[in-house]
């Protein structure tokens, strides 16, 4: 099987890379001397079928090979199981991957999982609501899933690095906004699904009362909270193995064109995020491969 840029599944990648002493494996290794091999593992920010999401915008600027894992709507608990982490870590090590990019955790903080935190509670401020999320252990559980993955990755040795990302500040203009599904971004499934979301406002409207408070809560939850209680402690626990892109400085609050729906940027918005994301990817790669990342 000829080498190509993007692999849809592990069977394709195994066929293209060949066995350890085969001519295919020598060609594979020669191709990767100055080009990276990257796995993108995540939810809809990486895996929406046709939409030009963060994965698409990131890899479109990279000269290398990649595989995409995960799926829309999946949580960290569903993706980062001990078995999946162990099995994928072994596959990454066996095929010479340079980077594992993660987009995992946002779904754990929204929808029905967020509703569980506030069941039976009355009105409160954005700060009090955030404190309730922390007390519920949401971030602790997420950090535990990241540790499960990184423990498996560290056990494989080698030079592979893991890169995650935070979230852009959500605007009150996007809060409550549904995403209109089209064939162009989801394929034929869009014809029967119609719309998707929202995931935050229906849960938090009775608790917070206004979109201004919801905007503040969303910032504390998905920007500061996810960064400070999941990403930063994970980097501190796994220095040299894990790093992340911080999107908190993106001017997304007042830019109505940035948001496609309540939590997903437009294709142009993802393109803007990819600039900062790829800068972190470039730094995480071996020096000989950094020029391949645009």
C-alpha positions as CSV (number, residue, x, y, z in Angstrom):
1,X,0.0,0.0,0.0
2,X,1.4,3.4,-1.0
3,X,2.2,6.0,1.6
4,X,-0.5,8.7,1.9
5,X,-1.0,11.7,4.1
6,X,-4.1,10.8,6.0
7,X,-5.1,7.4,7.3
8,X,-8.7,6.6,8.2
9,X,-8.0,3.7,10.5
10,X,-5.3,1.5,12.0
11,X,-5.7,-1.2,9.3
12,X,-4.8,1.2,6.5
13,X,-1.8,2.5,8.5
14,X,-0.5,-1.0,9.3
15,X,-0.7,-2.0,5.6
16,X,1.2,1.1,4.5
17,X,3.9,0.9,7.1
18,X,4.6,-2.8,6.6
19,X,6.4,-5.3,8.9
20,X,9.6,-4.3,10.8
21,X,12.1,-5.5,8.2
22,X,10.1,-5.0,5.1
23,X,10.9,-2.6,2.2
24,X,7.6,-0.8,3.1
25,X,8.9,-0.1,6.6
26,X,12.2,1.3,5.3
27,X,10.3,3.6,2.9
28,X,8.0,4.6,5.8
29,X,11.0,5.5,8.0
30,X,12.7,7.4,5.2
31,X,9.6,9.5,4.6
32,X,9.5,10.4,8.2
33,X,13.1,11.5,8.6
34,X,12.1,15.1,8.2
35,X,8.3,14.8,8.4
36,X,6.1,14.1,11.5
37,X,3.7,11.3,12.1
38,X,0.8,12.6,14.1
39,X,-2.3,11.1,15.7
40,X,-5.3,13.4,16.4
41,X,-7.5,11.9,19.1
42,X,-10.6,13.7,20.1
43,X,-14.3,14.7,19.9
44,X,-16.0,17.0,17.5
45,X,-13.2,19.7,17.5
46,X,-11.1,17.0,15.7
47,X,-13.5,14.5,14.3
48,X,-16.6,16.1,12.6
49,X,-16.6,14.1,9.3
50,X,-16.5,16.9,6.7
51,X,-16.4,20.2,8.7
52,X,-13.0,21.9,8.6
53,X,-12.4,21.7,12.3
54,X,-9.2,22.2,14.3
55,X,-7.7,18.8,13.2
56,X,-8.4,19.7,9.5
57,X,-7.0,23.2,9.8
58,X,-3.9,22.0,11.8
59,X,-2.9,19.2,9.5
60,X,-3.6,21.1,6.3
61,X,-0.5,23.2,7.2
62,X,1.7,20.2,7.9
63,X,3.9,18.1,5.6
64,X,3.6,14.7,7.1
65,X,1.2,11.8,7.9
66,X,-1.7,11.5,10.3
67,X,-4.5,9.3,11.6
68,X,-7.7,10.6,13.3
69,X,-9.2,8.8,16.3
70,X,-12.3,9.4,18.4
71,X,-15.7,10.8,17.3
72,X,-18.2,13.6,17.8
73,X,-19.9,13.7,21.2
74,X,-17.5,11.4,22.9
75,X,-16.3,12.1,26.5
76,X,-12.9,11.5,28.1
77,X,-14.4,8.6,30.0
78,X,-15.4,7.0,26.8
79,X,-12.2,7.6,24.9
80,X,-9.5,7.4,27.6
81,X,-10.2,4.0,29.0
82,X,-7.2,2.0,30.3
83,X,-7.5,-0.5,27.5
84,X,-7.7,2.1,24.8
85,X,-4.8,4.1,26.2
86,X,-2.6,1.1,26.5
87,X,-3.5,-0.3,23.0
88,X,-3.0,3.1,21.3
89,X,0.2,3.8,23.1
90,X,1.6,0.5,21.8
91,X,0.5,1.3,18.3
92,X,2.1,4.8,18.5
93,X,5.4,3.4,19.6
94,X,5.4,0.6,17.0
95,X,4.9,2.9,14.1
96,X,7.2,5.8,15.1
97,X,4.6,8.5,15.9
98,X,6.0,11.9,16.9
99,X,2.9,13.5,18.3
100,X,-0.4,12.6,19.8
101,X,-2.8,15.6,19.7
102,X,-5.7,15.6,22.1
103,X,-9.0,17.3,22.0
104,X,-10.7,15.6,24.9
105,X,-12.7,16.9,27.9
106,X,-15.1,19.5,26.8
107,X,-18.0,17.1,26.5
108,X,-17.4,16.0,30.1
109,X,-18.2,19.5,31.2
110,X,-21.5,20.1,29.4
111,X,-25.0,18.7,28.7
112,X,-26.2,15.9,31.0
113,X,-23.0,15.8,33.0
114,X,-23.3,19.5,33.8
115,X,-27.0,19.0,34.6
116,X,-26.0,16.4,37.3
117,X,-24.1,19.0,39.1
118,X,-27.1,21.4,39.4
119,X,-30.0,19.0,39.9
120,X,-32.2,20.4,42.6
121,X,-30.2,23.6,43.1
122,X,-31.6,27.1,42.9
123,X,-30.3,30.4,41.4
124,X,-26.7,31.3,42.0
125,X,-23.9,33.4,40.6
126,X,-21.4,32.3,38.0
127,X,-18.7,32.1,40.6
128,X,-20.8,30.0,42.9
129,X,-21.8,27.7,40.0
130,X,-18.1,27.2,39.1
131,X,-17.3,26.3,42.7
132,X,-20.1,23.7,42.6
133,X,-18.5,22.2,39.5
134,X,-15.2,22.0,41.3
135,X,-16.7,20.5,44.4
136,X,-18.5,17.9,42.3
137,X,-15.1,16.5,41.2
138,X,-15.6,17.1,37.4
139,X,-12.0,18.4,36.9
140,X,-10.5,15.7,39.2
141,X,-12.1,13.0,37.1
142,X,-10.9,14.6,33.9
143,X,-7.4,14.9,35.2
144,X,-7.5,11.3,36.2
145,X,-8.3,10.3,32.6
146,X,-5.4,12.3,31.3
147,X,-3.1,10.6,33.8
148,X,-4.3,7.2,32.6
149,X,-3.3,8.1,29.1
150,X,0.0,9.7,29.9
151,X,1.0,6.8,32.2
152,X,0.5,4.5,29.2
153,X,2.4,6.8,26.9
154,X,5.3,7.1,29.3
155,X,5.5,3.3,29.6
156,X,6.3,3.0,25.9
157,X,9.4,5.2,26.0
158,X,10.6,6.8,22.8
159,X,10.3,10.4,21.7
160,X,6.6,10.8,21.2
161,X,5.0,13.9,22.8
162,X,1.4,14.7,23.7
163,X,-0.2,18.1,23.0
164,X,-3.6,19.2,24.2
165,X,-5.5,22.5,24.0
166,X,-7.8,24.7,26.0
167,X,-10.9,26.5,24.8
168,X,-11.6,29.9,23.4
169,X,-13.8,32.3,25.5
170,X,-17.5,31.7,24.6
171,X,-19.5,34.8,23.8
172,X,-23.0,35.6,25.1
173,X,-23.9,36.0,21.4
174,X,-23.2,32.3,20.9
175,X,-24.7,31.0,24.1
176,X,-27.9,29.1,23.3
177,X,-27.1,29.0,19.6
178,X,-27.9,25.8,17.7
179,X,-25.6,24.6,15.0
180,X,-27.5,24.1,11.7
181,X,-26.3,20.8,10.3
182,X,-25.6,20.6,6.6
183,X,-24.5,17.9,4.2
184,X,-21.3,19.9,3.7
185,X,-20.2,19.6,7.4
186,X,-21.7,16.3,8.5
187,X,-22.6,14.3,5.4
188,X,-26.0,12.7,4.7
189,X,-26.7,12.2,8.4
190,X,-27.5,16.0,8.5
191,X,-30.7,15.3,6.5
192,X,-32.3,13.6,9.4
193,X,-30.6,15.3,12.4
194,X,-31.5,18.9,11.6
195,X,-29.8,20.9,14.4
196,X,-27.4,20.2,17.2
197,X,-26.9,21.7,20.7
198,X,-27.0,23.8,22.7
199,X,-25.2,22.1,25.6
200,X,-24.7,24.8,28.2
201,X,-27.6,27.3,28.1
202,X,-30.5,24.9,28.7
203,X,-28.8,23.6,31.8
204,X,-27.6,26.9,33.2
205,X,-30.4,29.3,32.3
206,X,-32.5,28.3,35.4
207,X,-29.3,28.5,37.5
208,X,-27.7,31.7,36.3
209,X,-30.7,33.6,34.8
210,X,-28.9,35.7,32.2
211,X,-26.5,35.2,29.2
212,X,-24.1,37.7,30.8
213,X,-23.7,35.4,33.8
214,X,-23.6,32.4,31.5
215,X,-20.8,34.0,29.6
216,X,-18.8,34.5,32.8
217,X,-19.6,30.9,33.9
218,X,-18.5,29.5,30.5
219,X,-15.2,31.4,30.8
220,X,-14.6,30.1,34.3
221,X,-15.6,26.5,33.3
222,X,-14.1,25.9,29.9
223,X,-11.3,28.5,29.7
224,X,-9.8,29.1,33.2
225,X,-11.1,26.0,34.9
226,X,-10.1,23.4,32.2
227,X,-6.7,25.1,31.8
228,X,-5.9,25.6,35.5
229,X,-7.4,22.4,36.9
230,X,-6.7,19.9,34.1
231,X,-4.1,21.0,31.6
232,X,-1.7,22.9,33.8
233,X,-1.5,20.2,36.5
234,X,-1.1,17.6,33.9
235,X,1.8,19.4,32.3
236,X,3.3,19.8,35.8
237,X,2.9,16.1,36.5
238,X,4.3,15.1,33.1
239,X,7.0,17.6,32.1
240,X,8.6,16.9,28.8
241,X,5.8,14.6,27.7
242,X,2.7,16.9,27.8
243,X,2.1,20.4,26.7
244,X,-0.9,22.4,25.6
245,X,-2.1,25.4,23.6
246,X,-3.8,28.1,25.6
247,X,-6.6,29.8,23.6
248,X,-7.7,32.2,26.4
249,X,-6.3,35.2,24.6
250,X,-8.2,34.7,21.3
251,X,-10.6,37.6,20.6
252,X,-13.7,35.3,20.4
253,X,-16.1,37.0,22.8
254,X,-17.1,40.0,20.6
255,X,-16.5,38.3,17.2
256,X,-19.9,37.0,16.1
257,X,-18.3,35.3,13.1
258,X,-16.1,33.2,15.3
259,X,-18.8,30.9,16.6
260,X,-20.7,28.3,14.5
261,X,-22.8,27.3,17.5
262,X,-22.6,27.5,21.3
263,X,-19.2,25.7,21.6
264,X,-17.9,25.1,18.1
265,X,-16.0,27.8,16.1
266,X,-16.7,28.3,12.5
267,X,-14.2,27.0,10.0
268,X,-12.5,30.4,9.9
269,X,-12.5,30.4,13.7
270,X,-10.8,27.0,13.8
271,X,-8.3,28.3,11.3
272,X,-7.4,31.1,13.7
273,X,-6.9,28.6,16.5
274,X,-4.8,26.3,14.3
275,X,-2.1,29.0,14.1
276,X,-1.5,28.9,17.9
277,X,-2.0,25.1,18.1
278,X,0.6,24.4,15.4
279,X,3.1,26.6,17.1
280,X,2.9,24.3,20.1
281,X,3.1,21.2,17.9
282,X,6.2,22.6,16.2
283,X,7.9,23.2,19.5
284,X,7.1,19.6,20.6
285,X,8.6,18.0,17.5
286,X,12.3,17.0,17.1
287,X,14.2,19.9,15.6
288,X,14.7,18.1,12.3
289,X,10.9,18.0,11.7
290,X,9.8,21.5,12.9
291,X,10.1,23.0,9.4
292,X,7.3,20.7,8.2
293,X,4.8,22.5,10.4
294,X,3.3,25.6,8.9
